[in-house]
Amino acid sequence: MPPDPTPLTAAQRAAVDFAQMDLAEARAADLAALGEAGLILTVERLRGRLDEVLAVIEELAK
């Protein structure tokens, strides 16, 4: 794999890493067993992570 042409800052890398971990958790979860409250929390957590990753992309695009 070639080196990353735009290295991420520690904060950017952390945002991406947390988003990847939360997405992996959501993929592995038995969503049918979470119930309404659990699903809402999962969606809200993923929504927040998406916002953070989009902010990283915007920073890199500048």
C-alpha angles and dihedrals in degrees: 000000000000119000116272107263091208110040115208123236117244090259093049092048090050092051091051093044093050091048091051092049093048091048092050090049092050091049091051095045122100094239092189089062096049097078126212097299093047092050092050091051091048093050092047092049091050091046090054092048090050090054090051094049092047088053089054090051091050091050091051093047093058 
